[in-house]
Amino acid sequence: MTDLLALSVFGVDWQFLKPFIVIGLAFGGVYALSGVGLVVLYRATGVLNLAFGAIGAAGALIAYYLINHTSCPEWLAFTVCVMAGGVVNLAYGMVFGPAFARRDPLVKMMGTLGLALILLGLMAWRAPAGGAFARFLPLPSSEHRYDILGTSVSLTQIIAIVLAFAITAAASIFLRVTKLGTAMRALANDREITATLGVPVRRVEAAAWFGSGLACGAAGLLLPDLLTSLDYTALTFLVIASLAAALIGRLQSLWATLFGGLAVGLAQSVATPYASISAYRSAAPFVLAIAALLFLSRHRVVTVSRAGA
């Protein structure tokens, strides 16, 4: 009773807040999944992929078309959505990756922004939004609901959270234990030296692009169900929250990225019922990323050297 009264002071009681926590954790799981994909690719290639959301949105639209305009089974359409993310990401990495390999990280990033804008334009051309027509891509898992701690939770929400933890753990083990993972970490440190040691650089980069693309496709499949709408513009800008999660992990730590994504999702969702701050919840990714970067850099000591000293 005391806890309920304490929460009521802030305008929302615990029972009312619990569904927002569940929704926030589910969205946070998707942000974390995407953020981990961004970090893995960045650590292996030095590319910060701003087209992550647009690639996932394109895969979701392909799945929607297959389900609604062909006799393709749902499971196959969902598989195509995930694989499309990997294929598009891989194609971009293999065509443009070598050309950008020795360029500044900012140039690499802007190259992926160009890809995002191209994909967004193609989706607007082939699947124009607006009007009374709305697209939906529900997953069969959304029909299954469970009561957890007095709150109704869909299987899709559970999958989003569990998959984020599973992918983070699998990627961490992969980078530490396997030969390919070790090659990715070496490639991130020094591409030239790694190549002279006989490591197949193109093959390693291809694996990073494809693996990151699969995470992109999975996020593009989960998010329309959580949003209850296949809004490709919203999916494209998923990269903002995912980028914030990656920055919280300083583009290095997968586990910090995971918890950063969950924190972003929670902050955005829990702020929703508070009228005074609800309009500013979209700023949560930036606020959390800046706060995390300032906190993590608080122990750095800046030294100034004097000429001739």
C-alpha positions as CSV (number, residue, x, y, z in Angstrom):
1,M,0.0,0.0,0.0
2,T,2.9,2.3,0.8
3,D,4.4,1.7,-2.6
4,L,1.2,2.4,-4.4
5,L,0.8,5.7,-2.4
6,A,4.3,6.7,-3.2
7,L,3.8,6.1,-6.9
8,S,0.5,7.9,-6.8
9,V,2.3,11.0,-5.8
10,F,3.8,11.1,-9.2
11,G,0.4,10.9,-10.8
12,V,0.3,7.2,-11.9
13,D,-0.2,4.2,-9.6
14,W,1.8,0.9,-10.0
15,Q,-1.1,-1.1,-11.5
16,F,-1.5,1.5,-14.3
17,L,2.2,1.8,-14.9
18,K,3.0,-2.0,-15.3
19,P,1.7,-2.3,-18.9
20,F,3.9,0.6,-19.9
21,I,6.9,-1.1,-18.3
22,V,6.1,-4.3,-20.3
23,I,5.8,-2.3,-23.6
24,G,8.9,-0.4,-22.8
25,L,10.9,-3.5,-22.2
26,A,9.6,-5.0,-25.5
27,F,10.6,-2.0,-27.5
28,G,13.8,-1.8,-25.6
29,G,14.6,-5.4,-26.6
30,V,14.2,-4.4,-30.3
31,Y,16.4,-1.3,-29.7
32,A,19.0,-3.5,-28.0
33,L,18.9,-6.1,-30.8
34,S,19.5,-3.4,-33.4
35,G,22.1,-1.7,-31.3
36,V,24.1,-4.9,-30.9
37,G,23.9,-5.4,-34.7
38,L,25.3,-1.8,-35.1
39,V,28.1,-2.4,-32.6
40,V,29.2,-5.8,-34.1
41,L,29.4,-4.2,-37.6
42,Y,31.2,-1.1,-36.3
43,R,33.8,-3.2,-34.4
44,A,34.5,-5.3,-37.5
45,T,34.4,-2.7,-40.3
46,G,34.4,0.8,-38.7
47,V,31.0,1.5,-40.3
48,L,28.2,3.0,-38.3
49,N,25.2,1.8,-40.4
50,L,22.5,4.5,-40.4
51,A,20.5,2.5,-42.9
52,F,19.7,-0.2,-40.3
53,G,16.1,0.8,-39.8
54,A,15.4,1.3,-43.5
55,I,16.7,-2.1,-44.4
56,G,14.5,-3.7,-41.8
57,A,11.5,-1.7,-43.0
58,A,12.1,-2.9,-46.6
59,G,12.2,-6.5,-45.4
60,A,8.9,-6.0,-43.6
61,L,7.3,-4.6,-46.6
62,I,8.5,-7.5,-48.7
63,A,7.0,-9.9,-46.2
64,Y,3.7,-8.0,-46.2
65,Y,3.5,-8.2,-50.0
66,L,4.2,-11.9,-50.0
67,I,1.5,-12.7,-47.4
68,N,-1.2,-10.4,-48.9
69,H,-0.5,-10.7,-52.6
70,T,0.8,-14.2,-53.1
71,S,0.1,-17.7,-51.8
72,C,3.4,-17.6,-49.8
73,P,3.1,-19.2,-46.3
74,E,3.5,-16.8,-43.4
75,W,6.6,-18.6,-42.0
76,L,8.3,-18.3,-45.4
77,A,7.5,-14.6,-45.7
78,F,8.9,-14.0,-42.2
79,T,12.0,-15.9,-43.1
80,V,12.4,-13.8,-46.3
81,C,12.1,-10.6,-44.1
82,V,15.0,-11.6,-41.9
83,M,17.1,-12.9,-44.8
84,A,16.4,-9.8,-46.9
85,G,18.0,-7.7,-44.2
86,G,21.1,-9.9,-44.4
87,V,21.3,-9.9,-48.2
88,V,20.7,-6.1,-48.6
89,N,23.3,-5.3,-45.9
90,L,25.8,-7.8,-47.4
91,A,25.3,-6.4,-50.9
92,Y,26.0,-2.8,-49.8
93,G,29.0,-3.9,-47.8
94,M,30.5,-5.9,-50.6
95,V,29.9,-3.2,-53.3
96,F,30.8,-0.1,-51.3
97,G,32.7,-1.4,-48.3
98,P,36.1,-1.7,-50.1
99,A,35.7,1.8,-51.6
100,F,35.1,3.2,-48.1
101,A,37.5,1.0,-46.2
102,R,40.3,3.6,-45.9
103,R,38.0,6.6,-45.7
104,D,37.2,8.6,-42.6
105,P,34.5,7.1,-40.3
106,L,32.2,10.1,-41.0
107,V,32.4,9.4,-44.7
108,K,31.5,5.7,-44.1
109,M,28.6,6.7,-42.0
110,M,27.3,9.2,-44.6
111,G,27.4,6.5,-47.2
112,T,25.0,4.4,-45.2
113,L,22.8,7.5,-44.8
114,G,22.6,7.7,-48.6
115,L,21.4,4.0,-48.6
116,A,18.7,4.8,-46.0
117,L,17.4,7.7,-48.1
118,I,17.4,5.6,-51.3
119,L,15.4,2.8,-49.6
120,L,13.0,5.3,-48.0
121,G,12.4,6.8,-51.4
122,L,11.8,3.4,-53.0
123,M,9.4,2.4,-50.2
124,A,7.5,5.7,-50.6
125,W,7.3,5.1,-54.3
126,R,6.2,1.5,-54.3
127,A,4.1,1.6,-51.1
128,P,2.9,5.2,-50.5
129,A,1.6,5.9,-47.1
130,G,-1.4,8.0,-46.1
131,G,-5.1,7.9,-46.7
132,A,-7.4,5.3,-45.1
133,F,-5.2,2.4,-46.1
134,A,-3.1,1.0,-43.3
135,R,-0.7,-1.9,-43.4
136,F,-0.3,-4.5,-40.7
137,L,2.1,-7.3,-40.3
138,P,1.0,-9.2,-37.2
139,L,2.9,-12.2,-36.0
140,P,1.2,-15.4,-34.8
141,S,2.9,-14.9,-31.5
142,S,0.8,-11.8,-30.9
143,E,-2.3,-14.0,-30.4
144,H,-0.8,-15.7,-27.4
145,R,-1.0,-13.7,-24.2
146,Y,0.1,-14.6,-20.6
147,D,-0.6,-13.1,-17.3
148,I,2.7,-12.1,-15.6
149,L,2.6,-10.3,-12.3
150,G,-1.0,-9.2,-13.0
151,T,-0.1,-7.8,-16.4
152,S,-1.1,-9.2,-19.8
153,V,2.0,-9.9,-21.9
154,S,2.0,-11.1,-25.5
155,L,4.4,-13.7,-26.7
156,T,5.8,-11.2,-29.2
157,Q,6.9,-9.0,-26.3
158,I,8.5,-11.9,-24.6
159,I,10.3,-12.9,-27.8
160,A,11.6,-9.4,-28.2
161,I,13.2,-9.3,-24.8
162,V,14.5,-12.9,-24.8
163,L,15.9,-12.5,-28.3
164,A,17.8,-9.4,-27.3
165,F,19.5,-11.3,-24.5
166,A,20.1,-14.4,-26.6
167,I,21.7,-12.4,-29.5
168,T,23.9,-10.4,-27.2
169,A,25.1,-13.5,-25.4
170,A,25.7,-15.4,-28.7
171,A,27.5,-12.4,-30.3
172,S,29.7,-12.0,-27.2
173,I,30.7,-15.7,-27.2
174,F,31.2,-15.7,-31.0
175,L,33.6,-12.7,-30.9
176,R,35.6,-14.2,-28.0
177,V,35.7,-17.9,-28.9
178,T,35.5,-18.4,-32.6
179,K,38.3,-17.8,-35.2
180,L,36.0,-15.7,-37.3
181,G,35.1,-13.6,-34.2
182,T,38.8,-13.1,-33.3
183,A,39.4,-12.1,-36.9
184,M,36.7,-9.5,-36.7
185,R,38.1,-8.0,-33.5
186,A,41.6,-7.9,-35.1
187,L,40.2,-6.3,-38.2
188,A,38.7,-3.5,-36.2
189,N,42.0,-2.8,-34.5
190,D,44.1,-2.6,-37.7
191,R,42.9,-3.6,-41.1
192,E,46.3,-3.5,-42.9
193,I,48.2,-5.6,-40.3
194,T,45.4,-8.1,-40.2
195,A,45.5,-8.5,-44.0
196,T,49.3,-9.0,-43.9
197,L,48.8,-11.9,-41.4
198,G,46.8,-13.8,-44.0
199,V,43.3,-13.1,-42.7
200,P,40.7,-13.1,-45.5
201,V,39.6,-9.5,-44.9
202,R,36.8,-9.5,-47.5
203,R,35.3,-12.8,-46.1
204,V,35.4,-11.5,-42.5
205,E,33.8,-8.2,-43.5
206,A,31.1,-10.1,-45.4
207,A,30.3,-12.2,-42.4
208,A,30.0,-9.0,-40.3
209,W,27.7,-7.3,-42.8
210,F,25.5,-10.3,-43.2
211,G,25.2,-11.1,-39.5
212,S,24.4,-7.5,-38.7
213,G,21.8,-7.5,-41.5
214,L,20.1,-10.6,-40.0
215,A,19.7,-8.7,-36.8
216,C,18.3,-5.8,-38.8
217,G,15.8,-8.1,-40.5
218,A,14.7,-9.5,-37.1
219,A,14.1,-6.0,-35.8
220,G,12.1,-5.1,-38.9
221,L,9.9,-8.2,-38.3
222,L,9.3,-7.6,-34.6
223,L,8.7,-3.9,-34.6
224,P,5.6,-3.7,-36.9
225,D,3.8,-6.2,-34.6
226,L,4.7,-4.2,-31.5
227,L,3.6,-0.9,-33.2
228,T,0.5,-2.6,-34.5
229,S,1.3,-0.9,-37.8
230,L,3.7,-1.3,-40.7
231,D,4.8,2.3,-40.8
232,Y,8.1,2.2,-42.8
233,T,8.9,5.7,-41.8
234,A,8.8,4.9,-38.1
235,L,10.8,1.7,-38.8
236,T,13.4,3.7,-40.7
237,F,13.9,6.0,-37.7
238,L,14.3,3.1,-35.4
239,V,18.0,3.6,-35.9
240,I,17.9,6.7,-33.7
241,A,17.0,4.7,-30.6
242,S,19.3,1.9,-31.6
243,L,22.2,4.4,-32.2
244,A,21.6,5.8,-28.7
245,A,21.9,2.3,-27.2
246,A,25.1,1.7,-29.2
247,L,26.5,5.0,-27.9
248,I,25.7,4.0,-24.3
249,G,27.8,1.0,-25.0
250,R,30.5,3.3,-26.5
251,L,30.3,1.3,-29.7
252,Q,32.3,-1.4,-27.9
253,S,30.4,-3.2,-25.1
254,L,27.6,-5.5,-26.3
255,W,26.1,-5.9,-22.8
256,A,26.1,-2.2,-22.1
257,T,24.4,-1.7,-25.5
258,L,21.8,-4.3,-24.4
259,F,20.9,-2.5,-21.2
260,G,21.1,0.8,-22.9
261,G,18.5,-0.3,-25.4
262,L,16.2,-1.5,-22.6
263,A,16.7,1.8,-20.7
264,V,15.8,3.8,-23.8
265,G,12.6,1.7,-24.3
266,L,11.6,2.0,-20.7
267,A,12.2,5.7,-20.5
268,Q,10.1,6.4,-23.6
269,S,7.2,4.1,-22.5
270,V,7.1,5.1,-18.8
271,A,7.0,8.8,-19.8
272,T,3.9,8.2,-21.8
273,P,1.2,8.5,-19.1
274,Y,2.8,11.6,-17.6
275,A,1.2,14.5,-19.3
276,S,3.9,17.0,-18.3
277,I,6.7,15.0,-20.0
278,S,4.9,12.8,-22.5
279,A,5.5,15.2,-25.4
280,Y,9.3,15.0,-24.8
281,R,9.6,11.2,-24.6
282,S,11.2,11.1,-28.1
283,A,14.2,12.9,-26.6
284,A,14.9,10.0,-24.2
285,P,17.4,8.3,-26.5
286,F,19.5,11.5,-26.7
287,V,19.3,12.3,-23.0
288,L,20.3,8.8,-21.9
289,A,23.1,8.6,-24.5
290,I,24.6,12.0,-23.4
291,A,24.2,11.1,-19.7
292,A,25.9,7.7,-20.2
293,L,28.8,9.2,-22.2
294,L,29.4,11.9,-19.6
295,F,29.3,9.3,-16.8
296,L,31.6,6.9,-18.5
297,S,34.2,9.6,-19.3
298,R,34.2,11.1,-15.8
299,H,37.4,9.5,-14.8
300,R,39.4,10.6,-17.8
301,V,42.3,12.9,-16.9
302,V,43.2,15.6,-19.4
303,T,46.8,16.6,-19.5
304,V,48.4,19.6,-21.3
305,S,52.0,19.4,-22.3
306,R,54.1,22.5,-22.7
307,A,56.7,22.8,-25.5
308,G,60.2,22.5,-24.1
309,A,59.0,21.2,-20.7
